[in-house]
Amino acid sequence: MSEQDGLICAVILDGKGGGREIGWPEIDSWSADQGVLWVHLDRTGAAAQNWLAQRSGIDPVICQTLLQEEVRPRTLTVGEALLVILRGVNLNPGADPEDMVGVRVWLERDSAIGASWS
């Protein structure tokens, strides 16, 4: 698999309605003074799983929840952060729209990390 394995998109938002697309190297070197970081991952990608577990700085229990296959819609407040788990219609090619897709988002003051199927 490629180095981009699992990275659907990543953007540093400028707070003025714009943003700059980035990759793994910029994600790893990001700091809050650059703007809000938004990362969306395919949770099945090996690089995405590795980044979440080893380099994201997210609590291991939250990482595990972001990576779980079966999830139920819910929210969880952890300090000043928020975990949101939603279900949406599956619009992937060839999929049955009634097969719901779980979307998980970890929100902190300066970052948003989402994990779903690609």
N, CA and C atoms as a LAMMPS dump frame, in Angstrom:
ITEM: TIMESTEP
0
ITEM: NUMBER OF ATOMS
354
ITEM: BOX BOUNDS ff ff ff
-5.0000000000000000e+02 5.0000000000000000e+02
-5.0000000000000000e+02 5.0000000000000000e+02
-5.0000000000000000e+02 5.0000000000000000e+02
ITEM: ATOMS id mol type element x y z
1 1 1 N 0.841 -1.184 0
2 1 2 C 0 0 0
3 1 3 C 0.881 1.241 0
4 2 1 N 0.336 2.35 -0.484
5 2 2 C 1.117 3.582 -0.613
6 2 3 C 1.208 4.325 0.708
7 3 1 N 2.101 5.315 0.743
8 3 2 C 2.278 6.153 1.931
9 3 3 C 0.995 6.931 2.227
10 4 1 N 0.2 7.233 1.196
11 4 2 C -1.043 7.974 1.397
12 4 3 C -2.153 7.067 1.917
13 5 1 N -1.847 5.811 2.135
14 5 2 C -2.801 4.816 2.592
15 5 3 C -3.649 5.34 3.745
16 6 1 N -4.934 5.482 3.489
17 6 2 C -5.849 5.871 4.545
18 6 3 C -6.105 7.354 4.666
19 7 1 N -5.35 8.192 3.994
20 7 2 C -5.576 9.638 4.078
21 7 3 C -6.532 10.049 2.967
22 8 1 N -7.78 10.324 3.327
23 8 2 C -8.767 10.769 2.34
24 8 3 C -8.498 12.229 1.995
25 9 1 N -8.352 13.059 3.008
26 9 2 C -7.981 14.456 2.791
27 9 3 C -7.51 15.059 4.107
28 10 1 N -6.714 16.103 3.98
29 10 2 C -6.263 16.863 5.141
30 10 3 C -6.111 18.313 4.707
31 11 1 N -6.586 19.214 5.542
32 11 2 C -6.577 20.635 5.214
33 11 3 C -6.231 21.423 6.464
34 12 1 N -5.423 22.464 6.292
35 12 2 C -5.236 23.445 7.356
36 12 3 C -6.139 24.62 6.998
37 13 1 N -7.134 24.867 7.847
38 13 2 C -8.106 25.936 7.62
39 13 3 C -7.543 27.255 8.12
40 14 1 N -7.753 28.317 7.342
41 14 2 C -7.157 29.604 7.695
42 14 3 C -8.045 30.504 8.542
43 15 1 N -9.277 30.088 8.832
44 15 2 C -10.181 30.901 9.653
45 15 3 C -10.85 32.014 8.883
46 16 1 N -10.603 32.09 7.569
47 16 2 C -11.185 33.141 6.733
48 16 3 C -11.989 32.543 5.585
49 17 1 N -12.344 31.257 5.715
50 17 2 C -13.112 30.589 4.677
51 17 3 C -12.271 29.807 3.685
52 18 1 N -10.977 29.769 3.891
53 18 2 C -10.094 29.045 2.976
54 18 3 C -9.277 28.004 3.711
55 19 1 N -8.503 27.291 2.948
56 19 2 C -7.641 26.28 3.535
57 19 3 C -6.618 25.81 2.532
58 20 1 N -5.666 25.053 3.045
59 20 2 C -4.583 24.528 2.215
60 20 3 C -4.511 23.031 2.42
61 21 1 N -4.626 22.273 1.295
62 21 2 C -4.549 20.816 1.374
63 21 3 C -3.123 20.389 1.715
64 22 1 N -3.015 19.374 2.579
65 22 2 C -1.708 18.895 3.016
66 22 3 C -1.668 17.368 2.998
67 23 1 N -0.48 16.81 3.212
68 23 2 C -0.288 15.371 3.281
69 23 3 C 0.291 14.966 4.622
70 24 1 N 0.696 13.688 4.734
71 24 2 C 1.221 13.166 6
72 24 3 C 2.367 14 6.588
73 25 1 N 3.371 14.426 5.791
74 25 2 C 4.476 15.189 6.404
75 25 3 C 4.003 16.477 7.09
76 26 1 N 3.083 17.195 6.435
77 26 2 C 2.568 18.436 7.018
78 26 3 C 1.66 18.162 8.218
79 27 1 N 0.928 17.045 8.183
80 27 2 C 0.101 16.672 9.333
81 27 3 C 0.992 16.454 10.546
82 28 1 N 2.091 15.723 10.344
83 28 2 C 3.008 15.425 11.451
84 28 3 C 3.698 16.663 11.999
85 29 1 N 3.9 17.679 11.165
86 29 2 C 4.599 18.884 11.64
87 29 3 C 3.638 20.023 11.995
88 30 1 N 2.329 19.78 11.905
89 30 2 C 1.331 20.813 12.173
90 30 3 C 1.388 21.293 13.622
91 31 1 N 1.156 22.595 13.798
92 31 2 C 0.952 23.169 15.129
93 31 3 C -0.236 24.121 15.045
94 32 1 N -0.9 24.325 16.164
95 32 2 C -2.148 25.101 16.201
96 32 3 C -1.99 26.519 15.667
97 33 1 N -0.793 27.096 15.752
98 33 2 C -0.604 28.468 15.256
99 33 3 C -0.688 28.552 13.724
100 34 1 N -0.693 27.41 13.033
101 34 2 C -0.828 27.397 11.574
102 34 3 C -2.283 27.484 11.13
103 35 1 N -3.214 27.204 12.011
104 35 2 C -4.631 27.177 11.682
105 35 3 C -5.243 25.882 12.186
106 36 1 N -6.53 25.734 11.951
107 36 2 C -7.251 24.538 12.396
108 36 3 C -6.93 23.384 11.439
109 37 1 N -6.587 22.243 12.007
110 37 2 C -6.284 21.057 11.219
111 37 3 C -7.531 20.205 11.075
112 38 1 N -7.857 19.847 9.839
113 38 2 C -8.949 18.93 9.561
114 38 3 C -8.36 17.746 8.802
115 39 1 N -8.491 16.558 9.368
116 39 2 C -7.986 15.331 8.75
117 39 3 C -9.146 14.352 8.636
118 40 1 N -9.305 13.777 7.44
119 40 2 C -10.332 12.749 7.263
120 40 3 C -9.656 11.489 6.761
121 41 1 N -9.872 10.38 7.477
122 41 2 C -9.165 9.131 7.229
123 41 3 C -10.105 8.01 6.815
124 42 1 N -9.583 7.132 5.955
125 42 2 C -10.212 5.836 5.719
126 42 3 C -9.674 4.953 6.834
127 43 1 N -10.504 4.603 7.759
128 43 2 C -10.053 3.907 8.965
129 43 3 C -9.466 2.538 8.696
130 44 1 N -9.629 2.007 7.469
131 44 2 C -9.065 0.699 7.143
132 44 3 C -7.627 0.789 6.639
133 45 1 N -7.138 1.979 6.344
134 45 2 C -5.781 2.149 5.833
135 45 3 C -4.733 1.965 6.924
136 46 1 N -3.683 1.223 6.612
137 46 2 C -2.628 0.948 7.598
138 46 3 C -1.943 2.217 8.078
139 47 1 N -1.648 3.145 7.17
140 47 2 C -0.993 4.392 7.573
141 47 3 C -1.911 5.228 8.467
142 48 1 N -3.201 5.223 8.163
143 48 2 C -4.165 5.952 8.989
144 48 3 C -4.227 5.354 10.389
145 49 1 N -4.291 4.039 10.465
146 49 2 C -4.33 3.372 11.769
147 49 3 C -3.055 3.657 12.562
148 50 1 N -1.91 3.599 11.89
149 50 2 C -0.633 3.873 12.547
150 50 3 C -0.573 5.312 13.054
151 51 1 N -0.991 6.257 12.229
152 51 2 C -0.952 7.657 12.637
153 51 3 C -1.844 7.891 13.856
154 52 1 N -3.063 7.347 13.807
155 52 2 C -3.968 7.514 14.941
156 52 3 C -3.363 6.947 16.223
157 53 1 N -2.821 5.747 16.137
158 53 2 C -2.313 5.061 17.329
159 53 3 C -0.973 5.607 17.817
160 54 1 N -0.097 6.013 16.894
161 54 2 C 1.271 6.354 17.272
162 54 3 C 1.601 7.84 17.283
163 55 1 N 0.931 8.628 16.412
164 55 2 C 1.39 10.013 16.245
165 55 3 C 0.328 11.089 16.447
166 56 1 N -0.93 10.708 16.566
167 56 2 C -1.996 11.716 16.654
168 56 3 C -2.075 12.395 18.007
169 57 1 N -1.607 11.715 19.046
170 57 2 C -1.724 12.268 20.401
171 57 3 C -3.099 12.058 21.016
172 58 1 N -3.952 11.322 20.335
173 58 2 C -5.3 11.063 20.835
174 58 3 C -5.253 9.902 21.822
175 59 1 N -6.049 9.988 22.86
176 59 2 C -6.149 8.927 23.86
177 59 3 C -6.423 7.588 23.175
178 60 1 N -5.768 6.504 23.617
179 60 2 C -5.952 5.188 22.991
180 60 3 C -7.4 4.702 22.946
181 61 1 N -8.194 5.024 23.944
182 61 2 C -9.608 4.603 23.937
183 61 3 C -10.368 5.323 22.821
184 62 1 N -10.088 6.593 22.621
185 62 2 C -10.726 7.349 21.538
186 62 3 C -10.265 6.801 20.192
187 63 1 N -8.957 6.516 20.054
188 63 2 C -8.433 5.923 18.813
189 63 3 C -9.159 4.628 18.492
190 64 1 N -9.319 3.789 19.489
191 64 2 C -9.991 2.504 19.294
192 64 3 C -11.425 2.723 18.805
193 65 1 N -12.108 3.705 19.367
194 65 2 C -13.476 4.009 18.953
195 65 3 C -13.512 4.518 17.511
196 66 1 N -12.537 5.348 17.137
197 66 2 C -12.481 5.845 15.761
198 66 3 C -12.258 4.719 14.755
199 67 1 N -11.607 3.651 15.189
200 67 2 C -11.261 2.552 14.293
201 67 3 C -12.235 1.38 14.319
202 68 1 N -13.164 1.36 15.259
203 68 2 C -14.098 0.239 15.372
204 68 3 C -14.922 0.061 14.109
205 69 1 N -15.221 -1.21 13.813
206 69 2 C -16.044 -1.493 12.64
207 69 3 C -17.513 -1.171 12.906
208 70 1 N -18.042 -1.649 13.99
209 70 2 C -19.45 -1.422 14.323
210 70 3 C -19.55 -0.339 15.395
211 71 1 N -20.277 0.705 15.091
212 71 2 C -20.486 1.788 16.053
213 71 3 C -21.949 2.19 16.052
214 72 1 N -22.377 2.708 17.163
215 72 2 C -23.726 3.228 17.308
216 72 3 C -23.634 4.744 17.398
217 73 1 N -24.603 5.448 16.813
218 73 2 C -24.584 6.907 16.91
219 73 3 C -24.583 7.359 18.375
220 74 1 N -23.705 8.295 18.675
221 74 2 C -23.641 8.842 20.03
222 74 3 C -22.673 10.007 20.047
223 75 1 N -22.654 10.709 21.173
224 75 2 C -21.658 11.742 21.42
225 75 3 C -21.052 11.488 22.785
226 76 1 N -19.828 11.937 22.948
227 76 2 C -19.133 11.791 24.212
228 76 3 C -18.251 13.006 24.41
229 77 1 N -18.433 13.703 25.512
230 77 2 C -17.594 14.836 25.851
231 77 3 C -16.446 14.341 26.716
232 78 1 N -15.224 14.705 26.328
233 78 2 C -14.029 14.347 27.079
234 78 3 C -13.254 15.635 27.312
235 79 1 N -13.357 16.168 28.52
236 79 2 C -12.736 17.476 28.779
237 79 3 C -13.364 18.522 27.881
238 80 1 N -12.531 19.206 27.103
239 80 2 C -13.028 20.216 26.16
240 80 3 C -13.187 19.66 24.747
241 81 1 N -13.032 18.354 24.591
242 81 2 C -13.137 17.723 23.271
243 81 3 C -14.462 16.969 23.154
244 82 1 N -14.785 16.596 21.926
245 82 2 C -16.06 15.933 21.661
246 82 3 C -15.863 14.826 20.636
247 83 1 N -16.383 13.651 20.944
248 83 2 C -16.432 12.54 20.009
249 83 3 C -17.864 12.445 19.494
250 84 1 N -18.014 12.458 18.171
251 84 2 C -19.335 12.374 17.551
252 84 3 C -19.325 11.177 16.602
253 85 1 N -20.309 10.312 16.753
254 85 2 C -20.448 9.169 15.864
255 85 3 C -21.821 9.271 15.209
256 86 1 N -21.816 9.311 13.878
257 86 2 C -23.035 9.465 13.091
258 86 3 C -23.173 8.3 12.126
259 87 1 N -24.357 8.121 11.618
260 87 2 C -24.589 7.166 10.541
261 87 3 C -25.186 7.924 9.38
262 88 1 N -24.716 7.578 8.184
263 88 2 C -25.219 8.226 6.984
264 88 3 C -25.533 7.205 5.91
265 89 1 N -26.252 7.64 4.893
266 89 2 C -26.609 6.786 3.773
267 89 3 C -25.338 6.417 3.022
268 90 1 N -25.218 5.145 2.649
269 90 2 C -24.049 4.655 1.931
270 90 3 C -24.183 5.007 0.455
271 91 1 N -23.403 5.979 -0.006
272 91 2 C -23.445 6.415 -1.401
273 91 3 C -22.263 5.884 -2.208
274 92 1 N -21.514 4.923 -1.645
275 92 2 C -20.403 4.323 -2.374
276 92 3 C -20.943 3.573 -3.587
277 93 1 N -20.185 3.568 -4.713
278 93 2 C -20.642 2.874 -5.927
279 93 3 C -20.98 1.408 -5.649
280 94 1 N -22.151 0.987 -6.109
281 94 2 C -22.576 -0.396 -5.968
282 94 3 C -23.109 -0.759 -4.597
283 95 1 N -23.146 0.171 -3.675
284 95 2 C -23.607 -0.119 -2.314
285 95 3 C -25.117 0.042 -2.208
286 96 1 N -25.694 -0.688 -1.288
287 96 2 C -27.111 -0.549 -0.976
288 96 3 C -27.257 0.685 -0.083
289 97 1 N -28.003 1.711 -0.526
290 97 2 C -28.14 2.931 0.278
291 97 3 C -28.678 2.685 1.689
292 98 1 N -29.376 1.543 1.88
293 98 2 C -29.887 1.237 3.209
294 98 3 C -28.801 0.72 4.148
295 99 1 N -27.654 0.338 3.591
296 99 2 C -26.495 -0.018 4.418
297 99 3 C -25.899 1.277 4.941
298 100 1 N -26.113 1.563 6.186
299 100 2 C -25.637 2.818 6.751
300 100 3 C -24.116 2.776 6.948
301 101 1 N -23.492 3.921 6.786
302 101 2 C -22.051 4.057 6.961
303 101 3 C -21.807 4.854 8.238
304 102 1 N -20.936 4.342 9.099
305 102 2 C -20.589 5.055 10.318
306 102 3 C -19.503 6.088 10.057
307 103 1 N -19.713 7.29 10.552
308 103 2 C -18.72 8.364 10.455
309 103 3 C -18.386 8.784 11.875
310 104 1 N -17.095 8.797 12.172
311 104 2 C -16.651 9.16 13.513
312 104 3 C -15.809 10.431 13.413
313 105 1 N -16.024 11.377 14.331
314 105 2 C -15.271 12.628 14.317
315 105 3 C -14.833 12.959 15.737
316 106 1 N -13.54 13.246 15.891
317 106 2 C -12.96 13.696 17.155
318 106 3 C -12.67 15.179 16.993
319 107 1 N -13.326 16.008 17.802
320 107 2 C -13.213 17.458 17.692
321 107 3 C -12.512 18.037 18.909
322 108 1 N -11.458 18.786 18.639
323 108 2 C -10.766 19.545 19.678
324 108 3 C -10.762 21.005 19.252
325 109 1 N -10.289 21.873 20.11
326 109 2 C -10.306 23.314 19.838
327 109 3 C -9.666 23.646 18.484
328 110 1 N -8.544 23.024 18.167
329 110 2 C -7.789 23.39 16.971
330 110 3 C -7.709 22.287 15.917
331 111 1 N -8.515 21.232 16.081
332 111 2 C -8.435 20.149 15.103
333 111 3 C -9.721 19.344 15.044
334 112 1 N -9.928 18.707 13.898
335 112 2 C -11.034 17.786 13.69
336 112 3 C -10.48 16.579 12.946
337 113 1 N -10.68 15.407 13.503
338 113 2 C -10.186 14.178 12.885
339 113 3 C -11.374 13.259 12.662
340 114 1 N -11.62 12.949 11.406
341 114 2 C -12.726 12.084 11.043
342 114 3 C -12.207 10.757 10.526
343 115 1 N -12.976 9.702 10.76
344 115 2 C -12.614 8.377 10.279
345 115 3 C -13.865 7.678 9.77
346 116 1 N -13.763 7.137 8.563
347 116 2 C -14.888 6.427 7.952
348 116 3 C -14.335 5.463 6.929
349 117 1 N -15.223 4.831 6.168
350 117 2 C -14.806 4.037 5.007
351 117 3 C -14.573 5.005 3.878
352 118 1 N -13.672 4.697 2.974
353 118 2 C -13.465 5.571 1.812
354 118 3 C -14.517 5.309 0.762
